[in-house]
Amino acid sequence: MEYSHHSLIVLAGFAVAALALFGAIAVGPYGRRGVRPLLTLISLAAFAGSAFWLFTYLGMVDQRRAIEARLAELRAQALSPGSALACLERTGAIVDSACAQTLFAAPETLAAANAYTAARFDALTAAVQFSGPRTQQFAETVQATQQSLQQDPFGLTANMLVQRGCTAQGCNAVAVLSDPTRVWDNLRQKTFEANLARYAAGWRAPGAAAPGPTAATGGETRAPISDKYTLPSASSIPPVSIMNDEPAGVVASFDPAAQARGLSAVDVIREVAPIVSGGGGGRPALARAGGSDASQLGAAVKAAADRIREQLQGSPE
């Protein structure tokens, strides 16, 4: 049994039960009337209370170990070979610059980063709210996770909180962070949106070919078409594309005609992201959600289709 005040309560309870039982035996049937039954009752009550507390204590230990295992699992996932999330476990200006280019390089990597941030924040919330026995290792793990999330160099933590209803004016969820100053700044300054606007211009719709020089008449080579134009045409892009990778991904892509009727890929993604236990982001034309629950992809697709149908029914042709 691990040493803590919880274990001391258990030991003290059993000690009281043993002493009361010994007293009841020592008094014998010839002691003062009522003493032996009283000591016996105290012994039974102390034993029952100690047994209940021991059961509760062991349950709290299992809960703490589950939280530790979850945090370790997430860290191992991030540091696995080839993972784009590895840079989130490191700090430094040079690392941050390279990490931003990696995470915001495509909807897939950004969705994975959002899902990873949400999963770590949920595990941290469970750890901070845990009221059972703590070890030094547990405390250090919680502190390291807090520091990583509250540094938030790209606004991922702030964006996750916004998706959960937080604003720059109020957010109760930040109470699990020891120093949420940077997160508050990111909420006010919209750091995630700024990074998204900076890097999303290089995103391509799923299945679209990479841009390249276009041959023109007379042998002239033209530069790639400017990003202010949206390609390909409406007939070649379905309203919703589903990508079943790891983590579970849902991509929404709308052409200008669909956007003119009030459809926004970001709105659709923000509604379906919680279904796959993740988060996402993007632009009105192209956005993506990624999560850890691939079993809910069908439900996410249905929710996206229902949202699109509702918006189209309420918009003019």
Summary of the structure (lengths in Angstrom):
residues: 317
radius of gyration: 28.6
end to end distance: 69.6
largest distance: 121.3
contacts: 950
relative contact order: 0.09
helix: 64%
strand: 9%
